[in-house]
Structures are given as C-alpha cells and as structure tokens.
Amino acid sequence: QVQLVESGGGLVQPGGSLSLSCVVSRTSFSLFPMGWYRQAPGKQRELVATINTSGSTNYADSVKGRFTISRDKAKNTVYLQMNSLKPEDTADYYCTITGTNTWGQGTQVTVSS
C-alpha cells in the first residue's frame, strides 16, 4: 500500500515563505499524478495545485504566482513552495495521488503575525 508523508508546515508571518514536502513510499512514484489540497477550519478541502507525470502543473486561482508545485522522481517527493503567504492560506495541507483516495496525514500551516 502506498503511503504519503508530508512535512514542512509551521507558523510563518504574512509575506513569508514555507516549503512543504511529500514523500511517496513506492518507487513507482514517477507514474503517479500528484496534488496538494488544503482544508481550513470549518471549510471544505480545496485544490491547491497538481502536477502530472509529465510535469505539467495546475493551480488554484488563489495561489497562482505565489505557490509552485514540483516533483523529484529520484527522491519520490513532491514539493509545494509557498511564497508571499497570507493569513487566508492558513490550513492543513495534504498531498494526494490525484484521482485516488490515497492521502497523507496532513501538515499544518499557520500564517499569522
């Protein structure tokens, strides 16, 4: 069974940056389309960004120009670089193999002064 393990969350001031990582336990990682989602308190989980096996990316309008998703096939890892963070980016962030019910445990991001 594939496992996803996120890391890199934390507390950051508005305007700051964080980098999230998600390690995939299977060597067939290169075959998986991957995504990052987030869920703020009291809200539904929403798409943040996706990256397919060819490296094509897609972003929610709210994060375009600020967040960058990438993947390192050698490390079985997908990243989410988050810049110019805003308080409304505060949420639990989850990585997933898109189109499946495989999710990580989540990592918390808090943007506050």
N, C-alpha and C positions, 0 to 999 in steps of 0.2 A: 504494500500500500504506500502511495506517495505521501510524504509529509512535507509541509511548508513551515519554515520557521522564520518569523520576522524579527528584526531588531532595529535599533536606531532611534526610537522615539524618545521624547523627553519634553522638557519645558524650554521654551525659547521666547524671546521678546519679539514683538511685532517688527517686521522688517528683517528678521533674522533668517537663518537657513538651518535645515536638517537634511540628513541623508538616511533614508530607510533602505534596509536590505532584506531580501527574502531568499533563503537557501532552500533549494529543492532536493529532496533526498534521492532522486532517481537520476541515473546517468542518461536517461532518455529525455532529459530536460530540453534539449535542443528541438525536440518535436512538439513542445507544448507552447501554445499561445498563452501569454501571461497577462495579468492585470492587477491593478491596485484599486481598491474600493475604500470608502470611509463611511463611518457612521457616527454622527454627532448625537449627544444625549437628546432623547425624545424625537429623533428623526429617523427616517428610513436610510438604509445603506445605499450609497450612491457611487456611481462610477467616477473614478479619478482619471485613470489612464490605462491604456492597453498597449501591448507590443506583440506582434505576431512572430512567427518563426523566421520570417524574412527580415525582421527588424522594423517593419512599418509600425508607426505609432498613431495613437488617437488619444485626445484629451478632452476632458470636460471643459466647457467654455470658462468656467470659474477659475481654472488653473492654467489655462493657455498662456504661454510666455513666462510663467513662473516656475512650473514643475517640469521635470524631464525624466522620462522612464527610459531605462536601458537594461541590457542583459549581457552577462558574461558567460558564454557557454562553457568555458574552461572551468569556471567556478560554480556552475549550476546555480547562478544567482541572478536575480532581477533586482534592480535598484529604482528608487524614486528620489531624485534630488529635488528638494523643495526650497525655493528662494523667495524672498520678499513675502514672508509668511504674514498672514493676517489673523486676527482673533477668530474669524469665521472658518479658518482652517482647522480649528480645534476639533478633534475627533479621534476615534480609534481607527487605525488604518490596517487593512487586511490585504494580503496578496492571495491570488487565486489562479488556478488554471482555468482560463476563461471557457465557458460553456460546460463546466463540470461543477460538481458540488464539493470540490476539494478546496479547502480554505486553510489559511494559517490561523494561529491563535490571536493574532492582532497585536499591534503596538500602539501605545497611546501618545498622541501629540497634543501638547497644550501650548497655545500661543497667547501670552499674557504679559503685561508689564507689571 
